[in-house]
Amino acid sequence: MNDEKLTNSVMNEGLHKVITLFQQSAESLELQKSGDDLDDAISLLSLWIHLNAHELTEDDFLGLILIGGILYRQVQRRDTSHQKPTHCEVPYPP
């Protein structure tokens, strides 16, 4: 196996592990009957970015902003289809 194929294989394995963690987290939320939804995800992500912005590289920051944008777009689509206003509050610590 050449270096490029090995690198791609290792990368795919790593991505699969992270996606598996996402899946396990989602299953845990279902078992807990968690009320968390996209609004909560946006609030938590924005708080995390805000608190850690000084430690993020520009690429990391832009990647997280892209993820937030995707989540926010889903909220807008959901709200448009249900005709209810979007309500996202950022829970700042005291």
PDB file of N, CA, C and O in Angstrom, chain B, residues numbered from 101:
ATOM      1  N   MET B 101       0.854  -1.171   0.000  1.00  0.00           N
ATOM      2  CA  MET B 101       0.000   0.000   0.000  1.00  0.00           C
ATOM      3  C   MET B 101       0.899   1.233   0.000  1.00  0.00           C
ATOM      4  O   MET B 101       1.818   1.339   0.813  1.00  0.00           O
ATOM      5  N   ASN B 102       0.628   2.171  -0.924  1.00  0.00           N
ATOM      6  CA  ASN B 102       1.479   3.364  -0.958  1.00  0.00           C
ATOM      7  C   ASN B 102       1.076   4.346   0.139  1.00  0.00           C
ATOM      8  O   ASN B 102       0.039   4.188   0.783  1.00  0.00           O
ATOM      9  N   ASP B 103       1.915   5.361   0.338  1.00  0.00           N
ATOM     10  CA  ASP B 103       1.705   6.316   1.440  1.00  0.00           C
ATOM     11  C   ASP B 103       0.367   7.036   1.345  1.00  0.00           C
ATOM     12  O   ASP B 103      -0.300   7.240   2.359  1.00  0.00           O
ATOM     13  N   GLU B 104      -0.035   7.426   0.132  1.00  0.00           N
ATOM     14  CA  GLU B 104      -1.291   8.160  -0.040  1.00  0.00           C
ATOM     15  C   GLU B 104      -2.493   7.292   0.331  1.00  0.00           C
ATOM     16  O   GLU B 104      -3.419   7.758   0.995  1.00  0.00           O
ATOM     17  N   LYS B 105      -2.475   6.030  -0.101  1.00  0.00           N
ATOM     18  CA  LYS B 105      -3.578   5.124   0.229  1.00  0.00           C
ATOM     19  C   LYS B 105      -3.615   4.861   1.725  1.00  0.00           C
ATOM     20  O   LYS B 105      -4.692   4.787   2.315  1.00  0.00           O
ATOM     21  N   LEU B 106      -2.438   4.718   2.348  1.00  0.00           N
ATOM     22  CA  LEU B 106      -2.372   4.499   3.790  1.00  0.00           C
ATOM     23  C   LEU B 106      -2.922   5.709   4.532  1.00  0.00           C
ATOM     24  O   LEU B 106      -3.697   5.563   5.477  1.00  0.00           O
ATOM     25  N   THR B 107      -2.525   6.893   4.108  1.00  0.00           N
ATOM     26  CA  THR B 107      -3.009   8.128   4.732  1.00  0.00           C
ATOM     27  C   THR B 107      -4.526   8.223   4.612  1.00  0.00           C
ATOM     28  O   THR B 107      -5.205   8.535   5.590  1.00  0.00           O
ATOM     29  N   ASN B 108      -5.065   7.958   3.417  1.00  0.00           N
ATOM     30  CA  ASN B 108      -6.510   8.000   3.216  1.00  0.00           C
ATOM     31  C   ASN B 108      -7.225   6.961   4.079  1.00  0.00           C
ATOM     32  O   ASN B 108      -8.293   7.235   4.627  1.00  0.00           O
ATOM     33  N   SER B 109      -6.643   5.787   4.196  1.00  0.00           N
ATOM     34  CA  SER B 109      -7.226   4.725   5.005  1.00  0.00           C
ATOM     35  C   SER B 109      -7.279   5.133   6.471  1.00  0.00           C
ATOM     36  O   SER B 109      -8.299   4.946   7.135  1.00  0.00           O
ATOM     37  N   VAL B 110      -6.187   5.688   6.975  1.00  0.00           N
ATOM     38  CA  VAL B 110      -6.117   6.132   8.369  1.00  0.00           C
ATOM     39  C   VAL B 110      -7.106   7.272   8.598  1.00  0.00           C
ATOM     40  O   VAL B 110      -7.785   7.314   9.624  1.00  0.00           O
ATOM     41  N   MET B 111      -7.184   8.190   7.646  1.00  0.00           N
ATOM     42  CA  MET B 111      -8.102   9.317   7.764  1.00  0.00           C
ATOM     43  C   MET B 111      -9.554   8.823   7.791  1.00  0.00           C
ATOM     44  O   MET B 111     -10.346   9.267   8.622  1.00  0.00           O
ATOM     45  N   ASN B 112      -9.900   7.911   6.888  1.00  0.00           N
ATOM     46  CA  ASN B 112     -11.259   7.374   6.854  1.00  0.00           C
ATOM     47  C   ASN B 112     -11.600   6.647   8.145  1.00  0.00           C
ATOM     48  O   ASN B 112     -12.719   6.760   8.645  1.00  0.00           O
ATOM     49  N   GLU B 113     -10.645   5.904   8.686  1.00  0.00           N
ATOM     50  CA  GLU B 113     -10.859   5.201   9.952  1.00  0.00           C
ATOM     51  C   GLU B 113     -11.110   6.192  11.079  1.00  0.00           C
ATOM     52  O   GLU B 113     -11.991   5.989  11.915  1.00  0.00           O
ATOM     53  N   GLY B 114     -10.329   7.264  11.094  1.00  0.00           N
ATOM     54  CA  GLY B 114     -10.500   8.304  12.121  1.00  0.00           C
ATOM     55  C   GLY B 114     -11.851   8.993  12.007  1.00  0.00           C
ATOM     56  O   GLY B 114     -12.516   9.237  13.014  1.00  0.00           O
ATOM     57  N   LEU B 115     -12.256   9.305  10.778  1.00  0.00           N
ATOM     58  CA  LEU B 115     -13.563   9.937  10.567  1.00  0.00           C
ATOM     59  C   LEU B 115     -14.687   9.008  11.002  1.00  0.00           C
ATOM     60  O   LEU B 115     -15.666   9.445  11.606  1.00  0.00           O
ATOM     61  N   HIS B 116     -14.542   7.728  10.694  1.00  0.00           N
ATOM     62  CA  HIS B 116     -15.558   6.753  11.085  1.00  0.00           C
ATOM     63  C   HIS B 116     -15.697   6.707  12.609  1.00  0.00           C
ATOM     64  O   HIS B 116     -16.807   6.599  13.129  1.00  0.00           O
ATOM     65  N   LYS B 117     -14.575   6.788  13.319  1.00  0.00           N
ATOM     66  CA  LYS B 117     -14.611   6.770  14.785  1.00  0.00           C
ATOM     67  C   LYS B 117     -15.355   7.987  15.330  1.00  0.00           C
ATOM     68  O   LYS B 117     -16.128   7.871  16.281  1.00  0.00           O
ATOM     69  N   VAL B 118     -15.125   9.142  14.734  1.00  0.00           N
ATOM     70  CA  VAL B 118     -15.809  10.358  15.182  1.00  0.00           C
ATOM     71  C   VAL B 118     -17.301  10.269  14.887  1.00  0.00           C
ATOM     72  O   VAL B 118     -18.119  10.629  15.733  1.00  0.00           O
ATOM     73  N   ILE B 119     -17.664   9.797  13.707  1.00  0.00           N
ATOM     74  CA  ILE B 119     -19.078   9.642  13.355  1.00  0.00           C
ATOM     75  C   ILE B 119     -19.741   8.639  14.296  1.00  0.00           C
ATOM     76  O   ILE B 119     -20.897   8.820  14.678  1.00  0.00           O
ATOM     77  N   THR B 120     -19.023   7.594  14.670  1.00  0.00           N
ATOM     78  CA  THR B 120     -19.545   6.625  15.639  1.00  0.00           C
ATOM     79  C   THR B 120     -19.810   7.306  16.982  1.00  0.00           C
ATOM     80  O   THR B 120     -20.809   7.015  17.638  1.00  0.00           O
ATOM     81  N   LEU B 121     -18.922   8.207  17.391  1.00  0.00           N
ATOM     82  CA  LEU B 121     -19.145   8.967  18.628  1.00  0.00           C
ATOM     83  C   LEU B 121     -20.389   9.838  18.515  1.00  0.00           C
ATOM     84  O   LEU B 121     -21.157   9.937  19.471  1.00  0.00           O
ATOM     85  N   PHE B 122     -20.601  10.475  17.356  1.00  0.00           N
ATOM     86  CA  PHE B 122     -21.817  11.261  17.125  1.00  0.00           C
ATOM     87  C   PHE B 122     -23.048  10.366  17.276  1.00  0.00           C
ATOM     88  O   PHE B 122     -24.025  10.737  17.926  1.00  0.00           O
ATOM     89  N   GLN B 123     -22.982   9.193  16.670  1.00  0.00           N
ATOM     90  CA  GLN B 123     -24.103   8.258  16.710  1.00  0.00           C
ATOM     91  C   GLN B 123     -24.389   7.836  18.159  1.00  0.00           C
ATOM     92  O   GLN B 123     -25.544   7.820  18.584  1.00  0.00           O
ATOM     93  N   GLN B 124     -23.348   7.500  18.905  1.00  0.00           N
ATOM     94  CA  GLN B 124     -23.527   7.089  20.301  1.00  0.00           C
ATOM     95  C   GLN B 124     -24.113   8.220  21.139  1.00  0.00           C
ATOM     96  O   GLN B 124     -24.955   7.984  22.006  1.00  0.00           O
ATOM     97  N   SER B 125     -23.673   9.437  20.884  1.00  0.00           N
ATOM     98  CA  SER B 125     -24.207  10.591  21.600  1.00  0.00           C
ATOM     99  C   SER B 125     -25.681  10.779  21.276  1.00  0.00           C
ATOM    100  O   SER B 125     -26.482  11.047  22.172  1.00  0.00           O
ATOM    101  N   ALA B 126     -26.048  10.642  20.008  1.00  0.00           N
ATOM    102  CA  ALA B 126     -27.452  10.770  19.595  1.00  0.00           C
ATOM    103  C   ALA B 126     -28.304   9.692  20.255  1.00  0.00           C
ATOM    104  O   ALA B 126     -29.412   9.968  20.715  1.00  0.00           O
ATOM    105  N   GLU B 127     -27.795   8.478  20.302  1.00  0.00           N
ATOM    106  CA  GLU B 127     -28.533   7.381  20.939  1.00  0.00           C
ATOM    107  C   GLU B 127     -28.715   7.645  22.430  1.00  0.00           C
ATOM    108  O   GLU B 127     -29.778   7.372  22.987  1.00  0.00           O
ATOM    109  N   SER B 128     -27.686   8.173  23.071  1.00  0.00           N
ATOM    110  CA  SER B 128     -27.771   8.501  24.490  1.00  0.00           C
ATOM    111  C   SER B 128     -28.817   9.587  24.733  1.00  0.00           C
ATOM    112  O   SER B 128     -29.586   9.508  25.691  1.00  0.00           O
ATOM    113  N   LEU B 129     -28.845  10.603  23.866  1.00  0.00           N
ATOM    114  CA  LEU B 129     -29.845  11.663  23.991  1.00  0.00           C
ATOM    115  C   LEU B 129     -31.258  11.094  23.838  1.00  0.00           C
ATOM    116  O   LEU B 129     -32.178  11.511  24.542  1.00  0.00           O
ATOM    117  N   GLU B 130     -31.428  10.138  22.913  1.00  0.00           N
ATOM    118  CA  GLU B 130     -32.735   9.498  22.719  1.00  0.00           C
ATOM    119  C   GLU B 130     -33.140   8.720  23.955  1.00  0.00           C
ATOM    120  O   GLU B 130     -34.290   8.806  24.386  1.00  0.00           O
ATOM    121  N   LEU B 131     -32.221   7.965  24.533  1.00  0.00           N
ATOM    122  CA  LEU B 131     -32.521   7.177  25.730  1.00  0.00           C
ATOM    123  C   LEU B 131     -32.900   8.071  26.909  1.00  0.00           C
ATOM    124  O   LEU B 131     -33.744   7.719  27.733  1.00  0.00           O
ATOM    125  N   GLN B 132     -32.258   9.233  26.968  1.00  0.00           N
ATOM    126  CA  GLN B 132     -32.541  10.184  28.044  1.00  0.00           C
ATOM    127  C   GLN B 132     -33.806  10.986  27.763  1.00  0.00           C
ATOM    128  O   GLN B 132     -34.265  11.764  28.599  1.00  0.00           O
ATOM    129  N   LYS B 133     -34.363  10.781  26.564  1.00  0.00           N
ATOM    130  CA  LYS B 133     -35.519  11.558  26.113  1.00  0.00           C
ATOM    131  C   LYS B 133     -35.215  13.047  26.231  1.00  0.00           C
ATOM    132  O   LYS B 133     -36.042  13.844  26.672  1.00  0.00           O
ATOM    133  N   SER B 134     -33.991  13.390  25.817  1.00  0.00           N
ATOM    134  CA  SER B 134     -33.516  14.759  25.893  1.00  0.00           C
ATOM    135  C   SER B 134     -34.334  15.668  24.986  1.00  0.00           C
ATOM    136  O   SER B 134     -34.672  15.303  23.860  1.00  0.00           O
ATOM    137  N   GLY B 135     -34.640  16.835  25.486  1.00  0.00           N
ATOM    138  CA  GLY B 135     -35.363  17.823  24.690  1.00  0.00           C
ATOM    139  C   GLY B 135     -34.427  18.674  23.847  1.00  0.00           C
ATOM    140  O   GLY B 135     -34.871  19.582  23.144  1.00  0.00           O
ATOM    141  N   ASP B 136     -33.126  18.381  23.917  1.00  0.00           N
ATOM    142  CA  ASP B 136     -32.168  19.172  23.146  1.00  0.00           C
ATOM    143  C   ASP B 136     -32.500  19.084  21.665  1.00  0.00           C
ATOM    144  O   ASP B 136     -32.859  18.024  21.153  1.00  0.00           O
ATOM    145  N   ASP B 137     -32.373  20.219  20.988  1.00  0.00           N
ATOM    146  CA  ASP B 137     -32.636  20.238  19.564  1.00  0.00           C
ATOM    147  C   ASP B 137     -31.633  21.141  18.866  1.00  0.00           C
ATOM    148  O   ASP B 137     -30.594  21.479  19.434  1.00  0.00           O
ATOM    149  N   LEU B 138     -31.937  21.529  17.647  1.00  0.00           N
ATOM    150  CA  LEU B 138     -31.010  22.350  16.876  1.00  0.00           C
ATOM    151  C   LEU B 138     -30.742  23.692  17.549  1.00  0.00           C
ATOM    152  O   LEU B 138     -29.615  24.187  17.510  1.00  0.00           O
ATOM    153  N   ASP B 139     -31.760  24.286  18.164  1.00  0.00           N
ATOM    154  CA  ASP B 139     -31.554  25.559  18.859  1.00  0.00           C
ATOM    155  C   ASP B 139     -30.521  25.396  19.977  1.00  0.00           C
ATOM    156  O   ASP B 139     -29.650  26.246  20.163  1.00  0.00           O
ATOM    157  N   ASP B 140     -30.633  24.295  20.712  1.00  0.00           N
ATOM    158  CA  ASP B 140     -29.671  24.029  21.787  1.00  0.00           C
ATOM    159  C   ASP B 140     -28.272  23.802  21.224  1.00  0.00           C
ATOM    160  O   ASP B 140     -27.283  24.276  21.783  1.00  0.00           O
ATOM    161  N   ALA B 141     -28.197  23.070  20.110  1.00  0.00           N
ATOM    162  CA  ALA B 141     -26.891  22.811  19.491  1.00  0.00           C
ATOM    163  C   ALA B 141     -26.230  24.111  19.050  1.00  0.00           C
ATOM    164  O   ALA B 141     -25.026  24.289  19.232  1.00  0.00           O
ATOM    165  N   ILE B 142     -27.008  25.014  18.475  1.00  0.00           N
ATOM    166  CA  ILE B 142     -26.469  26.309  18.037  1.00  0.00           C
ATOM    167  C   ILE B 142     -26.000  27.109  19.234  1.00  0.00           C
ATOM    168  O   ILE B 142     -24.925  27.707  19.201  1.00  0.00           O
ATOM    169  N   SER B 143     -26.794  27.127  20.289  1.00  0.00           N
ATOM    170  CA  SER B 143     -26.406  27.876  21.493  1.00  0.00           C
ATOM    171  C   SER B 143     -25.128  27.324  22.102  1.00  0.00           C
ATOM    172  O   SER B 143     -24.224  28.082  22.454  1.00  0.00           O
ATOM    173  N   LEU B 144     -25.051  25.996  22.227  1.00  0.00           N
ATOM    174  CA  LEU B 144     -23.859  25.378  22.809  1.00  0.00           C
ATOM    175  C   LEU B 144     -22.621  25.597  21.938  1.00  0.00           C
ATOM    176  O   LEU B 144     -21.538  25.891  22.444  1.00  0.00           O
ATOM    177  N   LEU B 145     -22.795  25.451  20.625  1.00  0.00           N
ATOM    178  CA  LEU B 145     -21.664  25.654  19.718  1.00  0.00           C
ATOM    179  C   LEU B 145     -21.185  27.103  19.765  1.00  0.00           C
ATOM    180  O   LEU B 145     -19.982  27.359  19.809  1.00  0.00           O
ATOM    181  N   SER B 146     -22.120  28.047  19.755  1.00  0.00           N
ATOM    182  CA  SER B 146     -21.719  29.458  19.780  1.00  0.00           C
ATOM    183  C   SER B 146     -21.026  29.812  21.089  1.00  0.00           C
ATOM    184  O   SER B 146     -20.062  30.577  21.094  1.00  0.00           O
ATOM    185  N   LEU B 147     -21.513  29.257  22.203  1.00  0.00           N
ATOM    186  CA  LEU B 147     -20.862  29.501  23.492  1.00  0.00           C
ATOM    187  C   LEU B 147     -19.456  28.912  23.497  1.00  0.00           C
ATOM    188  O   LEU B 147     -18.508  29.563  23.937  1.00  0.00           O
ATOM    189  N   TRP B 148     -19.321  27.681  23.010  1.00  0.00           N
ATOM    190  CA  TRP B 148     -18.020  27.026  22.987  1.00  0.00           C
ATOM    191  C   TRP B 148     -17.033  27.821  22.121  1.00  0.00           C
ATOM    192  O   TRP B 148     -15.886  28.028  22.517  1.00  0.00           O
ATOM    193  N   ILE B 149     -17.479  28.262  20.948  1.00  0.00           N
ATOM    194  CA  ILE B 149     -16.608  29.062  20.065  1.00  0.00           C
ATOM    195  C   ILE B 149     -16.207  30.350  20.768  1.00  0.00           C
ATOM    196  O   ILE B 149     -15.038  30.735  20.752  1.00  0.00           O
ATOM    197  N   HIS B 150     -17.179  31.017  21.386  1.00  0.00           N
ATOM    198  CA  HIS B 150     -16.905  32.273  22.075  1.00  0.00           C
ATOM    199  C   HIS B 150     -15.864  32.094  23.181  1.00  0.00           C
ATOM    200  O   HIS B 150     -14.931  32.888  23.303  1.00  0.00           O
ATOM    201  N   LEU B 151     -16.034  31.047  23.980  1.00  0.00           N
ATOM    202  CA  LEU B 151     -15.125  30.826  25.112  1.00  0.00           C
ATOM    203  C   LEU B 151     -13.742  30.345  24.690  1.00  0.00           C
ATOM    204  O   LEU B 151     -12.777  30.506  25.437  1.00  0.00           O
ATOM    205  N   ASN B 152     -13.634  29.749  23.489  1.00  0.00           N
ATOM    206  CA  ASN B 152     -12.365  29.163  23.060  1.00  0.00           C
ATOM    207  C   ASN B 152     -11.768  29.818  21.821  1.00  0.00           C
ATOM    208  O   ASN B 152     -10.792  29.312  21.266  1.00  0.00           O
ATOM    209  N   ALA B 153     -12.335  30.925  21.384  1.00  0.00           N
ATOM    210  CA  ALA B 153     -11.886  31.568  20.148  1.00  0.00           C
ATOM    211  C   ALA B 153     -10.392  31.890  20.171  1.00  0.00           C
ATOM    212  O   ALA B 153      -9.720  31.801  19.144  1.00  0.00           O
ATOM    213  N   HIS B 154      -9.884  32.258  21.318  1.00  0.00           N
ATOM    214  CA  HIS B 154      -8.463  32.630  21.431  1.00  0.00           C
ATOM    215  C   HIS B 154      -7.530  31.432  21.207  1.00  0.00           C
ATOM    216  O   HIS B 154      -6.346  31.617  20.927  1.00  0.00           O
ATOM    217  N   GLU B 155      -8.058  30.207  21.330  1.00  0.00           N
ATOM    218  CA  GLU B 155      -7.239  29.010  21.149  1.00  0.00           C
ATOM    219  C   GLU B 155      -7.414  28.357  19.775  1.00  0.00           C
ATOM    220  O   GLU B 155      -6.676  27.437  19.422  1.00  0.00           O
ATOM    221  N   LEU B 156      -8.384  28.833  19.010  1.00  0.00           N
ATOM    222  CA  LEU B 156      -8.684  28.221  17.716  1.00  0.00           C
ATOM    223  C   LEU B 156      -7.820  28.802  16.614  1.00  0.00           C
ATOM    224  O   LEU B 156      -7.535  30.000  16.594  1.00  0.00           O
ATOM    225  N   THR B 157      -7.406  27.936  15.694  1.00  0.00           N
ATOM    226  CA  THR B 157      -6.744  28.452  14.500  1.00  0.00           C
ATOM    227  C   THR B 157      -7.818  29.077  13.621  1.00  0.00           C
ATOM    228  O   THR B 157      -9.009  28.851  13.836  1.00  0.00           O
ATOM    229  N   GLU B 158      -7.410  29.847  12.654  1.00  0.00           N
ATOM    230  CA  GLU B 158      -8.380  30.453  11.740  1.00  0.00           C
ATOM    231  C   GLU B 158      -9.173  29.377  11.003  1.00  0.00           C
ATOM    232  O   GLU B 158     -10.385  29.503  10.827  1.00  0.00           O
ATOM    233  N   ASP B 159      -8.480  28.312  10.571  1.00  0.00           N
ATOM    234  CA  ASP B 159      -9.169  27.213   9.878  1.00  0.00           C
ATOM    235  C   ASP B 159     -10.175  26.520  10.796  1.00  0.00           C
ATOM    236  O   ASP B 159     -11.283  26.196  10.369  1.00  0.00           O
ATOM    237  N   ASP B 160      -9.798  26.292  12.047  1.00  0.00           N
ATOM    238  CA  ASP B 160     -10.719  25.684  13.011  1.00  0.00           C
ATOM    239  C   ASP B 160     -11.944  26.576  13.209  1.00  0.00           C
ATOM    240  O   ASP B 160     -13.082  26.108  13.189  1.00  0.00           O
ATOM    241  N   PHE B 161     -11.683  27.875  13.400  1.00  0.00           N
ATOM    242  CA  PHE B 161     -12.762  28.838  13.608  1.00  0.00           C
ATOM    243  C   PHE B 161     -13.717  28.837  12.421  1.00  0.00           C
ATOM    244  O   PHE B 161     -14.933  28.765  12.601  1.00  0.00           O
ATOM    245  N   LEU B 162     -13.174  28.916  11.213  1.00  0.00           N
ATOM    246  CA  LEU B 162     -14.009  28.947  10.015  1.00  0.00           C
ATOM    247  C   LEU B 162     -14.783  27.638   9.836  1.00  0.00           C
ATOM    248  O   LEU B 162     -15.933  27.651   9.397  1.00  0.00           O
ATOM    249  N   GLY B 163     -14.155  26.512  10.172  1.00  0.00           N
ATOM    250  CA  GLY B 163     -14.837  25.224  10.082  1.00  0.00           C
ATOM    251  C   GLY B 163     -16.012  25.144  11.042  1.00  0.00           C
ATOM    252  O   GLY B 163     -17.082  24.655  10.679  1.00  0.00           O
ATOM    253  N   LEU B 164     -15.818  25.622  12.263  1.00  0.00           N
ATOM    254  CA  LEU B 164     -16.897  25.613  13.250  1.00  0.00           C
ATOM    255  C   LEU B 164     -18.015  26.588  12.875  1.00  0.00           C
ATOM    256  O   LEU B 164     -19.192  26.309  13.106  1.00  0.00           O
ATOM    257  N   ILE B 165     -17.643  27.727  12.297  1.00  0.00           N
ATOM    258  CA  ILE B 165     -18.645  28.691  11.834  1.00  0.00           C
ATOM    259  C   ILE B 165     -19.468  28.082  10.705  1.00  0.00           C
ATOM    260  O   ILE B 165     -20.678  28.299  10.636  1.00  0.00           O
ATOM    261  N   LEU B 166     -18.825  27.322   9.821  1.00  0.00           N
ATOM    262  CA  LEU B 166     -19.544  26.631   8.744  1.00  0.00           C
ATOM    263  C   LEU B 166     -20.554  25.640   9.331  1.00  0.00           C
ATOM    264  O   LEU B 166     -21.698  25.580   8.879  1.00  0.00           O
ATOM    265  N   ILE B 167     -20.138  24.871  10.327  1.00  0.00           N
ATOM    266  CA  ILE B 167     -21.045  23.922  10.982  1.00  0.00           C
ATOM    267  C   ILE B 167     -22.218  24.682  11.614  1.00  0.00           C
ATOM    268  O   ILE B 167     -23.369  24.265  11.485  1.00  0.00           O
ATOM    269  N   GLY B 168     -21.928  25.782  12.289  1.00  0.00           N
ATOM    270  CA  GLY B 168     -22.991  26.600  12.873  1.00  0.00           C
ATOM    271  C   GLY B 168     -23.943  27.130  11.818  1.00  0.00           C
ATOM    272  O   GLY B 168     -25.153  27.185  12.038  1.00  0.00           O
ATOM    273  N   GLY B 169     -23.400  27.519  10.674  1.00  0.00           N
ATOM    274  CA  GLY B 169     -24.240  28.003   9.583  1.00  0.00           C
ATOM    275  C   GLY B 169     -25.164  26.926   9.051  1.00  0.00           C
ATOM    276  O   GLY B 169     -26.326  27.193   8.744  1.00  0.00           O
ATOM    277  N   ILE B 170     -24.655  25.717   8.941  1.00  0.00           N
ATOM    278  CA  ILE B 170     -25.480  24.593   8.482  1.00  0.00           C
ATOM    279  C   ILE B 170     -26.603  24.331   9.481  1.00  0.00           C
ATOM    280  O   ILE B 170     -27.753  24.139   9.085  1.00  0.00           O
ATOM    281  N   LEU B 171     -26.281  24.323  10.764  1.00  0.00           N
ATOM    282  CA  LEU B 171     -27.299  24.120  11.795  1.00  0.00           C
ATOM    283  C   LEU B 171     -28.339  25.245  11.759  1.00  0.00           C
ATOM    284  O   LEU B 171     -29.541  24.992  11.829  1.00  0.00           O
ATOM    285  N   TYR B 172     -27.865  26.475  11.649  1.00  0.00           N
ATOM    286  CA  TYR B 172     -28.765  27.627  11.648  1.00  0.00           C
ATOM    287  C   TYR B 172     -29.702  27.590  10.442  1.00  0.00           C
ATOM    288  O   TYR B 172     -30.886  27.909  10.553  1.00  0.00           O
ATOM    289  N   ARG B 173     -29.162  27.197   9.293  1.00  0.00           N
ATOM    290  CA  ARG B 173     -29.987  27.071   8.088  1.00  0.00           C
ATOM    291  C   ARG B 173     -31.094  26.041   8.304  1.00  0.00           C
ATOM    292  O   ARG B 173     -32.228  26.249   7.874  1.00  0.00           O
ATOM    293  N   GLN B 174     -30.768  24.928   8.971  1.00  0.00           N
ATOM    294  CA  GLN B 174     -31.778  23.907   9.256  1.00  0.00           C
ATOM    295  C   GLN B 174     -32.873  24.460  10.168  1.00  0.00           C
ATOM    296  O   GLN B 174     -34.049  24.147   9.987  1.00  0.00           O
ATOM    297  N   VAL B 175     -32.489  25.279  11.143  1.00  0.00           N
ATOM    298  CA  VAL B 175     -33.475  25.900  12.038  1.00  0.00           C
ATOM    299  C   VAL B 175     -34.382  26.823  11.228  1.00  0.00           C
ATOM    300  O   VAL B 175     -35.600  26.806  11.406  1.00  0.00           O
ATOM    301  N   GLN B 176     -33.804  27.616  10.350  1.00  0.00           N
ATOM    302  CA  GLN B 176     -34.612  28.519   9.528  1.00  0.00           C
ATOM    303  C   GLN B 176     -35.574  27.735   8.657  1.00  0.00           C
ATOM    304  O   GLN B 176     -36.738  28.114   8.530  1.00  0.00           O
ATOM    305  N   ARG B 177     -35.112  26.654   8.056  1.00  0.00           N
ATOM    306  CA  ARG B 177     -35.981  25.821   7.223  1.00  0.00           C
ATOM    307  C   ARG B 177     -37.099  25.210   8.063  1.00  0.00           C
ATOM    308  O   ARG B 177     -38.257  25.200   7.645  1.00  0.00           O
ATOM    309  N   ARG B 178     -36.758  24.707   9.234  1.00  0.00           N
ATOM    310  CA  ARG B 178     -37.754  24.121  10.128  1.00  0.00           C
ATOM    311  C   ARG B 178     -38.789  25.158  10.525  1.00  0.00           C
ATOM    312  O   ARG B 178     -39.993  24.905  10.482  1.00  0.00           O
ATOM    313  N   ASP B 179     -38.302  26.331  10.912  1.00  0.00           N
ATOM    314  CA  ASP B 179     -39.210  27.371  11.374  1.00  0.00           C
ATOM    315  C   ASP B 179     -40.099  27.887  10.258  1.00  0.00           C
ATOM    316  O   ASP B 179     -41.266  28.205  10.487  1.00  0.00           O
ATOM    317  N   THR B 180     -39.562  27.972   9.062  1.00  0.00           N
ATOM    318  CA  THR B 180     -40.355  28.418   7.917  1.00  0.00           C
ATOM    319  C   THR B 180     -41.452  27.405   7.619  1.00  0.00           C
ATOM    320  O   THR B 180     -42.580  27.783   7.301  1.00  0.00           O
ATOM    321  N   SER B 181     -41.129  26.132   7.719  1.00  0.00           N
ATOM    322  CA  SER B 181     -42.126  25.109   7.421  1.00  0.00           C
ATOM    323  C   SER B 181     -43.168  24.983   8.531  1.00  0.00           C
ATOM    324  O   SER B 181     -44.287  24.542   8.273  1.00  0.00           O
ATOM    325  N   HIS B 182     -42.818  25.364   9.758  1.00  0.00           N
ATOM    326  CA  HIS B 182     -43.762  25.296  10.875  1.00  0.00           C
ATOM    327  C   HIS B 182     -44.321  26.660  11.248  1.00  0.00           C
ATOM    328  O   HIS B 182     -45.168  26.772  12.134  1.00  0.00           O
ATOM    329  N   GLN B 183     -43.846  27.690  10.572  1.00  0.00           N
ATOM    330  CA  GLN B 183     -44.299  29.055  10.816  1.00  0.00           C
ATOM    331  C   GLN B 183     -44.186  29.468  12.277  1.00  0.00           C
ATOM    332  O   GLN B 183     -45.098  30.075  12.837  1.00  0.00           O
ATOM    333  N   LYS B 184     -43.044  29.125  12.887  1.00  0.00           N
ATOM    334  CA  LYS B 184     -42.817  29.604  14.245  1.00  0.00           C
ATOM    335  C   LYS B 184     -41.490  30.346  14.271  1.00  0.00           C
ATOM    336  O   LYS B 184     -40.578  30.000  13.519  1.00  0.00           O
ATOM    337  N   PRO B 185     -41.364  31.353  15.116  1.00  0.00           N
ATOM    338  CA  PRO B 185     -40.140  32.156  15.128  1.00  0.00           C
ATOM    339  C   PRO B 185     -38.946  31.382  15.695  1.00  0.00           C
ATOM    340  O   PRO B 185     -39.092  30.525  16.567  1.00  0.00           O
ATOM    341  N   THR B 186     -37.769  31.710  15.174  1.00  0.00           N
ATOM    342  CA  THR B 186     -36.536  31.126  15.695  1.00  0.00           C
ATOM    343  C   THR B 186     -36.191  31.808  17.009  1.00  0.00           C
ATOM    344  O   THR B 186     -36.286  33.029  17.134  1.00  0.00           O
ATOM    345  N   HIS B 187     -35.792  31.011  17.975  1.00  0.00           N
ATOM    346  CA  HIS B 187     -35.410  31.559  19.264  1.00  0.00           C
ATOM    347  C   HIS B 187     -34.143  30.865  19.729  1.00  0.00           C
ATOM    348  O   HIS B 187     -34.199  29.752  20.252  1.00  0.00           O
ATOM    349  N   CYS B 188     -33.016  31.505  19.545  1.00  0.00           N
ATOM    350  CA  CYS B 188     -31.735  30.941  19.981  1.00  0.00           C
ATOM    351  C   CYS B 188     -31.120  31.910  20.975  1.00  0.00           C
ATOM    352  O   CYS B 188     -30.838  33.061  20.642  1.00  0.00           O
ATOM    353  N   GLU B 189     -30.917  31.442  22.184  1.00  0.00           N
ATOM    354  CA  GLU B 189     -30.260  32.251  23.193  1.00  0.00           C
ATOM    355  C   GLU B 189     -28.930  31.616  23.541  1.00  0.00           C
ATOM    356  O   GLU B 189     -28.832  30.396  23.677  1.00  0.00           O
ATOM    357  N   VAL B 190     -27.916  32.437  23.684  1.00  0.00           N
ATOM    358  CA  VAL B 190     -26.615  31.937  24.079  1.00  0.00           C
ATOM    359  C   VAL B 190     -26.543  31.973  25.595  1.00  0.00           C
ATOM    360  O   VAL B 190     -26.620  33.045  26.196  1.00  0.00           O
ATOM    361  N   PRO B 191     -26.393  30.790  26.227  1.00  0.00           N
ATOM    362  CA  PRO B 191     -26.363  30.746  27.708  1.00  0.00           C
ATOM    363  C   PRO B 191     -25.002  31.145  28.242  1.00  0.00           C
ATOM    364  O   PRO B 191     -24.107  30.306  28.350  1.00  0.00           O
ATOM    365  N   TYR B 192     -24.835  32.421  28.578  1.00  0.00           N
ATOM    366  CA  TYR B 192     -23.550  32.867  29.116  1.00  0.00           C
ATOM    367  C   TYR B 192     -23.447  32.477  30.576  1.00  0.00           C
ATOM    368  O   TYR B 192     -24.426  32.545  31.319  1.00  0.00           O
ATOM    369  N   PRO B 193     -22.263  32.070  30.979  1.00  0.00           N
ATOM    370  CA  PRO B 193     -22.105  31.728  32.401  1.00  0.00           C
ATOM    371  C   PRO B 193     -22.189  32.978  33.263  1.00  0.00           C
ATOM    372  O   PRO B 193     -21.916  34.081  32.788  1.00  0.00           O
ATOM    373  N   PRO B 194     -22.568  32.813  34.533  1.00  0.00           N
ATOM    374  CA  PRO B 194     -22.704  33.983  35.423  1.00  0.00           C
ATOM    375  C   PRO B 194     -21.398  34.694  35.659  1.00  0.00           C
ATOM    376  O   PRO B 194     -21.359  35.690  36.383  1.00  0.00           O
TER     377      PRO B 194
END
